[in-house]
Amino acid sequence: MRGLSCCAAATAFALIVGGLGGCKGASEETAAPAADGPRVLVFGIDGGTWDVARELFDAGELPTLRALYDGGVHGVLESRPPAISPVVWSTIFTGRPHSEHGVESWKTSHSTHRKVKAVWDITSAAGLLTHVFNVPSTWPPTEVSGVMVSGFPLSGSTVGGNTGQVVSRERVDAKRLPGCYAEASERLAAAASRLEAGAWSDYLDVPLRGRPGWKASVRIKNLGGGNYYMTPCYRTDEGMVITYPPELAAEIQEDLGEPYVAEGPGWSKHAEPETPGYLSQHLVQVSRNQTRVVRDFMGGPWQLAIYVDTLVDRVSHPYWAYMEPQNYDGLDPNKAEKYKDEVRDAYRETDLQLEALLDAIDGEVYVVLASDHGFHSSRNRDLFIGTHDFDGIFLVNGPGLKGTSADRAFIEDIGPTVLYLLGLPVAGDMKGKVIPAVAAQLARPISKIPSYETSEPGGDVEPVDAKTWRQLQEMGYVDPDEPAPRTQQRKQSAESVGK
């Protein structure tokens, strides 16, 4: 995607009008946003905690993160309730509490629910080339000066299969598959028959009954013992708009050579006996492709790039108990021994992905690391999952900064700190502040303006649609018995954007 990245640097308008391949034909009217001055990479580690990272530091691991830690300002980033990803990341990138930014729960967790400007809106308006990747609560994608690839929750991104389906060899051989897999039973059975135990298939196209304009894709793993795992049916047709500009999604998939999955499987089926044997592997597959897309934009002339890597969170929920079996009653000791390193491996993988991004960047850059929350053992000793802790992580590394342990910061402080690093004013109506240790080391004044808002935040909004709610239930984010929020038709709803 090097040609694609060039186009993104030229301008999103050139992406749409001039094509994605070579940036030809860009005129003065479509000149690129400014691409000089300070640069900031915000790397989010969803669910990251220093408890695991420091343990691995002590073992001589996580070299990329350790180098940033030793050379930068670091400390605990305290979250606020409710500590759920769309709400907290919206606070992180607006500098305002959920009561003001509007993303208050899973029911109001789309970009259409955000009532105030996010950092990327501010930097885009200021003429700074800005790319945004995989940030929760950015679907439907919105216009930025660079590109945006939406994060979860998305409406209709999976069109069946729950968090995946474990099926017996007998059902596969008989070509009697359930739900969204049924229309492709012969194709899936043929692919499964070629897999040795432990092996994964490539992505396979699945036609969808009653949806002639839609496409979906599935991967299969031979679990051994006569069972197969089939991933959710991920929607992959161009009608599922997950990028700005919309045409970018097709270019991403072409470059990857396989479907881009915006939302990997959740952890609601953690109690199934087979789950540990496939879930973390598929989450790594999804995460690597997401990071690969980001990496291919890092060599350009951007000024702000934001990427939230969700691997640590996705792995910590179902595998945390195996790392701390002493905190759980009745946990299978054989499983605990087999899967004790899955959470640590997620940190190791994330460190490698961060290294790949930094290696692709030319010149100096500020790196801001943040997590929306940490993790700890469930207080319910019979529930074999990890749960959210309010203590997450932050780290700021770059020109003029040196390694120091800072006082506790808060999630609303990250947005103002990013603006400060970019040389932009901090708004007086933001509740967050520039992290004091960062401002003290850089020793330059904090400029301020009253607000970036041009009008009062909007009033009531419609909650998420039924498709999003069903996905959230299937992935374990909301209670499966909680009824879907009531919605009404609007002139343009989040649902309509995904069709």
BELWORA-V435971 format. One line per field, one symbol per residue. phi: phi as a letter, one per 30 degrees, with the letter a starting at -180 (. if undefined). Layout:
phi: ???
This chain:
phi: .ddddededdldddeddcjcdbididcddcddeebcidbbcccdcdidbdededededcichddddddddcbdbldcddbdddceedddddeccibdddcdjccaddbbcddcdcbdcedddddddicdbcbbideiccddcdbdcbbcdcddcdidcbkjhcjbcbdedddddhccdhddddceddddddddcddejdcdddbdbdceibdccbbbbcbbddiiibbccdedddbdddddbbbdeddedddddddiaddcdbddcbdcdddedeedbddddddedddddddddedcdddcdcbbbbccceeddddedcedddbddcbcidddddeddcdcdddddddddddddedddddccidadcccabdacbadddddccdbcbdcddcbbabbleicbdadcdecbedddeeddedddicdcddddddbdeeddddddhbdcdbbdacdcadedcdbdddddddddddddcidbddcdddddbbdbebceddddc
